[in-house]
Amino acid sequence: MNMPDPQAFANAWMAQISDPNQWQSWLKMMPEMDVVPGAALLRNAGAAVRPEAMEQLRNDYMGEFTALWQEFLTGKSPSVKDRRFSSDAWQGNPVSAFNAASYLLNSKFLLQMAEAVDASPQQKQKIRFAVQQVVDAMSPANFLATNPEAHRKLIESKGESLTKGLANLLGDMQRGHISLSDEKAFEVGRNLATTEGAVVYENELFQLIQYTPLTKTVHERPLLMVPPCINKYYILDLQPENSLVRYAVEQGNTVFLVSWRNPDQSLAKTTWDDYIEKGVVNAINITREISKQDKLNVLGFCVGGTLLSTTLAVMAARGEQPAAAVTLLTTFLDFSDTGVLNVFVDEAQVQIREQALKSGGLMPGRDLASTFSSLRPNDLVWNYVQSNYLKGNEPPPFDLLYWNSDSTNLPGPMFCWYLRNTYLENSLKVPGKLTVAGEKVDLSKIDAPAFIYASREDHIVPWNSAYQSTKILNPKKPGQNKFILGASGHIAGVINPAAKKKRSYWTNDARPATADEWFAGAAEHPGSWWADWAAFLAEHGGKDVKARSKLGNATFQPIEAAPGRYVKAKAD
């Protein structure tokens, strides 16, 4: 075959992408700026790379491309160190290996160009994010014509893989999302969220579940768990072997849990204040009444931790201190560094949401799910495009990924308040700056020891941001705060059952000024952090008393068996 001159090819390619006007053609597939931040910035801002930087990029690119081309002409497969192209189908075929190596080389220089753009740090972060979305989408592994693994499967199955792939695609189009797990394998209440208990209270915003004791004696102070309202609570109660709820019950705690309603149009005007007053304050007071305890152990996970902390500050302003101890799992109180999520938040994007939703409406769960998937597109999008559609595979059953696809809506006014006052303006950490439920919020007024957990590889709540909570809570008594760092990410780090003895975690009783200093002095321990947390609950749980077999009380009678109706409702 006729081979083009490698230098001419490289020159032509570099000339195309080095022209700022050509960014538009690269980004035509991008949605509006509030979906893929940075796309509109590149289209409209005339982003440019400094000439001297472009010249260096050009020289580097041509040198590497020429070497790659010469290697290809000798018939040798290029070395491709990327797990997307690690199979024999890629490595054993010189053309496929060259396609993969060319793609990685081009991707590298596109990202270097994005890095070299003259822009503010936030603009540059958005540009990097937008370019990364393009780079990930354009992988040759994502297209039937250029994926040798899909070709092999097509031949071996005599075309059946293509038929199944098209059926999978059509099915997902009807469902409105890419299937990450075999969704027929799971059902909430049948093999997910099966810890025994009952709904003992409900209003338009949440159901309160009380779980049946599994021990003869329990700590006199109950544990109230506040999960995030941005997704379903059963991430804390998947299956018996990986249920944090069941583990807490097995450790002798009387556990109550807030099951948020999946909002529909009847809740379209619900505010952040409603989630505090009608939600968490209500749950705390009902738990106190049923348990006949003034003090509770309380836990908040992710946004649930932000809601819980705000509630405790509101109650402190009213002269109440209902928490004996507070647990925060992967929670923001200081939003100074929100990691990659920062690309979705600026004044313009927040105003767009406010104009659409501030006075009423719903933030669709599918949009929230798409946002979080875009943070890890190769793992949560393109991997399944390749497997489900190009190869015709059925996704295997996986409880955590089933949960990940079970979306939850948010009320527009509540979402807009949260977006502006925390992510955009970072006001929650400032004593007295915010008024919630009629009270000035001061998190330092919460008088309770805190167990603060973060995950080292968390891309949603960076662990160094979670560490800042050690300075915000109990500022005059920092020794009351316990900080634990777990391995893995936002969800897998939390759902790390003690019995499986997987991963590891770090501890350090010192509270230095920075997270990096804390980690430098930390000790690593094998296994799960759950046992340390159970000991913390026991320390602040009061004396042991005989477990009560009857759930609720005369005022709050069981309404229905756990997990209740609310968690089963699907987002529209």
Secondary structure, 3 states (H helix, E strand, C coil): CCCCCHHHHHHHHHHHHHCHHHHHHHCCCCCCCCCCCCHHHHHHHCCCECHHHHHHHHHHHHHHHHHHHHHHHCCCCCCCCCHHHCCHHHHCCHHHHHHHHHHHHHHHHHHHHHHHECCCHHHHHHHHHHHHHHHHHCCHHHCHHHCHHHHHHHHHCCCHHHHHHHHHHHHHHHHCCCCCCCHHHCCECCCECCCCEEEEEECCCEEEEEECCCCCEEECCCEEEECCCCCCHHHHCCCHHHCHHHHHHHCCCCEEEEEECCCCHHHCCCCHHHHHHHHHHHHHHHHHHHHCCCCEEEEEECHHHHHHHHHHHHHHHCCCCCEEEEEEECCCCCCCCCHHHHHHCCHHHHHHHHHHHCCCCEECHHHHHHHHHHHCHHHHHHHHHHHHHHCCCCCCCCHHHHHHCCCCCEEHHHHHHHHHHHHHCCCCCCCCCCEECCEECCHHHCCCCEEEEEECCCCCCCHHHHHCHHHHCCCCCHHHEEEEEECCCCCCCCCCCHHHCCCEEEECCCCCCCHHHHHHCCEEEECCCHHHHHHHHHHCCCCEEECCCCCCCCCCCCCEECCCCHHHCCCC
